[in-house]
Amino acid sequence: MTTQQQIPKLNTVGNALTVSRLILLPIVVAGIVLHNGWLAVGAMALAVVTDLLDGRISRRLGQASQFGRNLDSTVDFVLIYGLFIAFYAAGRLPTYQFVVVYLAMLMTLAVQLAENAVASKGVKKMRFAKPTGALQYVFLLWMVAREILPHRSYIDTIHLTLFILLALSIAVYMIDCLVNLRKMA
């Protein structure tokens, strides 16, 4: 193998789109903290577009790599949990909801550490990781959208319903993680 084949090309369009989410994160947070809902919604909309396009563009241009997939996962993790922390710090995520989400974050980190400790060869992927991550993303999109929605009781009902679905998904995900952590031990 040549050196060029071993070292992935880092400066790709897909990786630039992925990294742009890290640049958009503080803008979304500023919109939340400064009560500027339109700024938060606009920056979050751009973040979603980059998330939808980065992998597709990388594959289409023949630039997909393991580095890009890992970068995407890491940036998604930072974005999702960074925004949950921002909403909590801004007083717009109740403590009980933050605790549930935070437990999912801690479990994800524990699984990642355990996988790295056993060199992750032969370790089964968590079945509920993708659906739980998707629900977290939907819940965050909802919370950002709430920044510009009028205060109505049905909005609170939708919020609570989405949170209950997310909490149930996190509970199943955590059970799946605990089972797999036990298998790794």
N, C-alpha and C positions, 0 to 999 in steps of 0.2 A: 504494500500500500504506500502511496506517496503521501507526503506531508499534507498536501492539499486535500486529499480524501479524508484524512483523519481529523482535521480542524474544520469545524463547520463555518460557513460564511455568516458572520454575525450582522453585517450591515445589509440586511435585506428589507424589502418593502414591508413584508409581513411583520418582521421584528420591529420595524419603526412604528407600525400601527399599534403593535402590542405595547411598546414603551410609551406611546402617546397617551395611553390610559393613565399611566403614572403622572403625566403632566396634567391631565384633566382632573385627577382626584382632588388636588388642593382647590381647584376652581369649584368643584361640586361642594366641597366642605365649606368654602367661603360663602357660597350661596346659602347653605344651610345655617351657618353661624350668624351671618349678617341678615337673615330673614329675607334674602333675595331669591325667592322661589324660581323666578324665570332664569336666573343665572345657573342655579342648581339643575334645573330641568334641561336647559340647553347643553350644558357640559356633560350631563349624564347621557343625553341623547347621542352626542358625539362618541362617548365612551362605548355605548351599546353598538353603534355602527362599526367602530374599529374592532370590537370583539367579534362581530359577525363576519367581518371581511378579512382579518389577518390570516387565518388559516386557509381560507379559500384562495386568496391571492398567492400565498406561499406555494400551495399545491399547483395552481395554474402556471406559475412562473418556474416551477421545478426547484423551488428554494426551500421546501419543507425539510425540517431537520428535527432531531430529538431536542436539540437546544431550544428551538423555537417553541416546541410543545411544552417543554419545561418552563420556559419564560412565560408563556401564556398562562399556564396554571398558577405560577407564582404571582403574576400581576393580578390575576382574577382574585386570588386569595387576599392580597393586600387591598385591592379595591373593595371587595365585599366587606371584609372585617374592619377596614379603615372607615368605611361609611357607617357601619353599625356603631362603631365607637363615637363617630362624630354626632350621629343622631342622639345617642345616649348622653354625650357631654352637653349637647345643646338642649337637653331636657325634653326631647320629642320621641324618646323611646323609653317606655316604662322599665324600671329595674328588673321586674320579673321577665320581661321579654328579652332584655339584654342578657340576663343570666342564661336563658335557654340557648340563645345564639352563641354566647361565649363558650358554653359547654361543647357545642359542636366544633368550635374553633380549636379548643384544647384537645378534643378527641382526634381531630384531623392531624394536629401536630404530633400527638402521641403515636398515631399510626405511621406517620412519615418517619419519625425517629426509629420506631421498631423495624420498619422496612429497611431503612439504611443500615441498621445494626445487623440484620441477617442478609445483607447484600441484595435484598429484594428479588432474588431469583426464586421462582416457584411460588412467590407469595400471590395469593389470589386477590384480584381487585375487589374493592368494596362494592357490592351490588347497588347499594343505595346512595353512593357518593354523588353520582351525576344527578339523580332526581332531587336530592336534598340541596345540592348546589344550585340547581335550576330554580327551586322554590325560594332559596335565599335571594337569588337575583331578582325574581319576580316581586318578592316582598320589598326589596330595596327600591325597585323601580316604582312600586306603589307608594312607598314612603316619600320618594322624591316628588312624585306627581302630587301627593297630598300637600306639598309646599305651595301649590298654586290653586288647589281646589277649595271651594267654599266650605266653611265649617257646617256640616249637616250631620244629623244622627245616622243616616244611612252610610255615610263615609266611614264613621266609626264602626259600624256593623261590618262593612266590607273589610276594614283593617283587622278587626278581631277574628273574622272568619279566615282570612289569609294567614294570620299568625297561628291559629289553631292547626291549620293544615301544615304549616311549617314546623310547628312544635311536634306534631305526630311524626312527620318525616324525620326530624332530628332524633326522636326517640328510637325509631326503627334503625336509623343509621348508626346510632351509638351502640345498640345491641349488636348489629353486624360487626362493628369495629371491635367490640369487646370479645366476640367470638373469634375473630381473626387474630386479635392480639394474643389470646390464649393459645391458639394454634402455633403462633410464632415463638412462644416461650419454650 
